[in-house]
Amino acid sequence: MRFAFTDDQLAFRDAVADLLAKECPPEVVRAAWPDGTDAHGARKGEGARADADRVAKVWSDLAEMGVLGIGVSEANGGLGMAEDDWVLLAEETGYAALPHPFVETACVVAPLLDDTDDPHGVLPALLDGSRQAGAVPLTSALVPWGDAVTYLVSLDRGRGGDAGWVARRVEGGLAVGDTPEQRRTLADAVDAGRRVVKLGAWQTDQGFAMGTVAERAFDRGALGTAAQLVGLGRRMLDQTVAYAAERKQFGVAIGTQQAVKHHLADAAMKLRFAAPVVYAAAWELSTGAPTASRTVSTAKALASDAARFTAAQALQCHGAIGYTVEYDLHLYLKRAEALSRTWGDAPWHRRRVASALRI
């Protein structure tokens, strides 16, 4: 048995990676950050910024390539891919710190609507990139890129003692502003580039997907986020290795120092342990394995730990320059910190694994 990705899967990954390298460099990621100061008076968006239209262009380019339809059947206009087909694409969007709700739209909501016959008639608009979707898992009221999301679902366990999962459409709170009528305000978040919005008063329908269909949507979100965390870890490690080879102290590159080598080797080891578990989770989801949810939670916990550890080592090796908002490292470091807490943090997923193992 060959435990590896196919040539077609790797070729598609490379094509997406090339597009993101060209169209989503750090200045495009930075352009998604709001202008001016945050609530604490810090100017977090400082540095080289691209034009705002380049941020939108990345999303339209992905739509044109068909990437937004990866998890949707061909009958509904998608590419009909399973989780093990698109997990590498999610990883590349993490590597680029894509400033759009890729996981929520392409990995969660679009496949969920495909599974439920598109009850609200929004699937075509999601596939062509004219609309973006959001998801609020586990009773969260925070919506990443909430100022752009126009279709929103919640994913959580049922109410009134019902332990099953339920997907509901969020019907209120879709306008940005501070008044009760608008019910939505920008949140003070560690990664301002995700433009997290906090919902105020909001309501949902009775649920349009339940049980295993809704749980699989949640697992896709956790899996896609875990893959993005692996990609972010790779980006921070690559950036730090390049910096350590270039930065000199006392006439030699700091990367020649054993202490720096050990920091980077430890980070690489954690990422290399996390990535195969993420891929295994994708394979189990795509094949309907009974342990898929447990493996997804294992993957999310390991990927969160690996990305946060890599971020800490990258910052340590960069020194003071790593703290500056003008330097690119913080774009990936803060994205990793934010994603490690979304779709369930590491402790939540470890509890889920323990529950599955009945320990």
C-alpha positions, 0 to 999 in steps of 0.5 A: 500500500502506498501512503502518499498523495497522488501526482494529480493531488500534488500538481494541484497543490503546486498550482495553488501554491504558485498562484498564492506566491504570486498574488498573495505576498505579505503586502497583500496579507498586510493590506487586509489589516485595518488602517489607523490605530487599534483600541490600544493605540497601536498601529498594527497595519504598518508596513508595505501594503498592497492596494485593497483591490489585490486582496479581492483579486486573490479570492476571484483568482481562486474561484476562477481556478475552481478552488472554491468548489473543491468539496462540492459535487460536480453535479452542483458545479464543483470539483467533487474532491474529498478531504484528502484531495483538498487538505494540501490546498488548505495547507497552502492557504495557511502558508500564504496566510490567505486573508479570506475565509477559505476554510469556512467557505470552501471546506465547510459551508459549500460542502455542507450546502452540497450535502443538503441540496442547497436549501437557501440557494446560495451555493452558486454565489459561493462557488463563483466568489461573489459571496463569502460564507462564515461559520461560528462553531461551538457557540462562538459569536466571533466571525472571521472576515465578518465584514465580508461574510453574507451567509453565516451558519452555526455548528454545535451540539443540539439543545435540550439534552440532544447530543447530536450536532446541528447546523443552523443558518444565522438569520440576524446580526449581518450588518456591521455597526454599533447600533442595536439594529445593526448588531455587529461590531468589529472585535479587538483580535490578536490578528486584525487581518482576519477582521473578526466581527463580534455578533450581538443579538442574533438568531438562528433557524431550527437547523437544516442539517443534523447528526453526522452531516453537521458533525462532518461539517465541523470536522472539516472545519477543524481539519482545514484549520489544522492544515492551515496551522501546519502551513503557517508553521512551515512559513515561519520556519522557512522565514526564520531559517532564511533570517538565521542564514543571513543575520550575522553577529561577531562576523558569522551567521547566527544560524551556525550557532548550536542554540539557534539550530536546536530551536529550529530543529525542535520546531521542524520536528513538531511540524513533521509529527503533526503534518502526517496526522493531519493527512491521516485525518483527511484520509479517514474523513474521505473514507468514512472511517469510524475513528475520523472525528477522533483523528481530526481532533488529534490532528487539530491539537497537534497542529495547534501545539506545533504552530504555536511552538514554531511561532515562539521559536521563530520569535526567539531566533529573530530577536527584537525585530520579530516584535515589530509590525513592519516586519512580516513575521508577525503576520504569520505568528498572529494568524497561528495564534488565532487559528490555534484557538478556533474550531476548538483549541487543543484542550477542547480537542484532547477532551474530545479524544479522551471522550471517544476513548472513554477515558 
